[in-house]
Amino acid sequence: MPQMWEGYISPRQNRREGRKRKGGKKRKRDPNASRARNMEGVELELERRSKFLNSLIQQKKKAKEQHDLKDEFNVRVRASDMPLVMQNRAFGLSRELLNATPGKADNKRLALSLKKDFDSAYGPAWHCIVGTSFGSYVTHSIGGFIYFQIDKVYVLLFKTAVEPLTNE
């Protein structure tokens, strides 16, 4: 045991001998106050869990709606970094244009229409590549990329950042 100076009483000895703290009287605990604090904690935990479960339910509903739309448009998403609203806009416009041109799809027209629509709706610098066989490696803005297949046509739609030109 380490050496202690004379007159020192350890906290353990204090408790064993039933001595009071220096601060004054020993506090009595109110069992009702403890229960009330416990109930508040339980209520907060239940509220937190309820919010979490509600968010899971909402996510599940959105996923089901998205799946139904994909089935309706005959779309298969290959890769995406785009909000669902924008994805649905791309799917709807693509389906509309493909249905308007029976027979072979006009890839150039589809690419131009998607680009123009997204430029006007979400700002400039959208790029679109449409075809049945192509390779690509692109840099895109966050939240502005989708690569999907609709029928037998593949569509790559992405946005790049635009910096204004400065005259020096």
MODA-V909782 format. One record per backbone hydrogen bond with DSSP energy under -1.0 kcal/mol. CO is the residue of the C=O (numbers start at 1). NH is the residue of the N-H. If there is no record, write none. Layout:
# MODA-V909782
co->{CO;CO}
nh->{NH;NH}
This chain:
# MODA-V909782
co->{5;10;11;12;13;14;21;30;31;32;33;34;35;36;37;38;39;40;41;42;43;44;45;46;47;48;49;50;51;52;53;54;55;56;57;58;59;60;61;62;63;64;65;66;67;68;69;70;74;76;79;81;83;84;85;86;87;88;89;90;91;92;93;94;95;96;97;105;106;107;108;109;110;111;112;113;114;115;116;117;118;119;125;127;129;131;141;144;145;146;147;147;148;149;150;153;154;155;156;157;158;159}
nh->{8;14;15;16;17;19;24;34;35;36;37;38;39;40;41;42;43;44;45;46;47;48;49;50;51;52;53;54;55;56;57;58;59;60;61;62;63;64;65;66;67;68;69;70;71;72;73;75;151;149;147;145;87;88;89;90;91;92;93;94;95;96;97;98;99;100;101;107;110;111;112;113;114;115;116;117;118;119;120;121;122;123;160;158;156;154;144;159;81;157;78;79;155;76;153;150;131;148;129;146;127;141}
